[in-house]
Amino acid sequence: MPLRLDLKPHEKLFVGGAVLVNGDSRSTLTVLNDVSILREKDILSEAQADTPCKRIYLAIQLMYMEPANMANYHQAYWSLVKAIIAAAPSATERITRISEEVLAGNYYQALKHTANLIQYEKELLSNARESP
């Protein structure tokens, strides 16, 4: 099934190992085959990965974008998962859903679920700060 992307002026897009930049005006791009695609807004830099759940997102993002180093990224992912579940068992169900997608090779779906996990982490940290 084709994927249609509406791009803003100068929006960056990662497509199968290449970084593309849109021109000065809005445009539409249709992708006809299965390839790794991430919009600039969905890409997390190493510097932005400043919490454990954001580091999970980064590990999955790298699995998706750089399959040649998959073993390293999987190792980092499973280490983070273990640590997060130990620290916050209430995140187990969310992490299980993410892990199922990772194991199935559905990295884009795993990233979407991880974005929800990051929001949950933010809520947990906010509640911890408010507690006496």
C-alpha positions in Angstrom: 0.0 0.0 0.0 1.5 3.4 -1.0 2.4 5.9 1.7 1.6 9.5 1.0 3.6 12.1 2.8 2.8 15.8 2.8 6.0 17.7 3.5 6.4 21.2 4.8 9.0 23.6 3.2 12.5 22.5 4.2 11.2 19.5 6.2 13.8 16.7 6.5 12.9 13.1 6.0 15.0 9.9 6.6 14.3 7.4 3.9 16.1 4.1 3.9 19.5 5.4 4.9 19.3 8.7 3.1 18.3 12.1 4.5 16.2 14.1 2.2 15.2 17.8 2.5 12.1 19.3 0.9 12.5 22.5 -1.1 11.0 25.9 -0.5 7.4 24.9 -0.9 5.0 22.3 0.4 5.1 19.0 -1.6 3.7 15.6 -1.6 5.7 12.4 -1.8 4.4 8.9 -2.4 6.4 5.9 -1.4 5.5 2.8 -3.3 7.6 0.2 -1.5 8.5 -0.9 2.0 11.3 1.3 3.3 12.3 2.8 6.6 10.9 6.3 6.8 11.1 8.9 9.7 10.1 12.5 9.6 12.3 15.0 11.2 9.8 15.6 14.0 10.0 11.9 14.9 13.8 11.7 15.1 15.4 11.8 18.5 19.0 12.9 18.8 21.4 11.3 21.2 21.5 14.6 23.2 17.7 14.6 23.5 17.7 11.0 24.9 18.0 12.2 28.5 15.7 9.8 30.2 15.6 6.0 30.3 12.4 5.8 28.1 13.9 8.3 25.6 17.0 6.0 25.4 14.6 3.1 24.6 13.2 5.2 21.8 16.7 6.0 20.5 17.7 2.4 20.5 14.6 1.4 18.5 15.1 4.3 16.2 18.6 3.2 15.5 17.4 -0.4 14.9 15.0 1.0 12.3 17.5 3.4 10.7 20.7 1.3 10.9 19.9 -2.4 10.6 23.6 -3.2 10.1 24.2 -2.6 13.8 21.1 -4.4 15.0 22.9 -6.6 17.5 24.3 -3.6 19.4 21.0 -1.8 19.5 19.1 -4.9 20.6 21.6 -5.3 23.5 21.1 -1.7 24.5 17.4 -2.0 24.2 17.1 -5.1 26.4 19.4 -3.7 29.1 17.2 -0.5 29.3 14.0 -2.6 29.4 15.3 -4.6 32.3 16.4 -1.5 34.2 13.1 0.3 33.6 10.9 -2.7 34.6 13.0 -3.0 37.8 12.6 0.7 38.6 8.9 1.1 37.5 7.1 -2.3 37.3 3.9 -0.3 36.4 5.5 0.2 32.9 5.7 -3.5 32.2 2.5 -3.8 30.1 3.6 -0.9 27.9 7.1 -2.3 27.5 5.7 -5.7 26.7 3.7 -4.2 23.8 6.9 -2.4 22.6 9.0 -5.5 22.9 6.5 -7.6 20.9 6.8 -5.0 18.0 10.6 -5.0 18.3 10.7 -8.8 18.1 8.4 -8.8 15.1 10.6 -6.3 13.4 7.9 -3.6 13.4 10.2 -0.8 14.5 7.9 2.1 13.4 5.0 0.7 15.4 7.4 0.2 18.4 8.4 3.8 18.1 4.8 4.9 18.2 4.2 2.8 21.4 7.5 4.2 22.9 6.2 7.7 22.4 3.3 6.7 24.7 5.8 5.2 27.2 7.8 8.5 27.2 4.6 10.3 28.1 3.9 7.8 30.9 7.5 8.3 32.2 6.9 12.1 32.2 3.7 11.6 34.3 5.5 9.4 36.7 8.3 11.9 37.2 5.9 14.7 37.6 3.9 12.8 40.3 7.2 11.9 42.1 8.2 15.6 42.2 4.7 16.6 43.6 4.9 14.0 46.4 6.1 15.1 49.8 
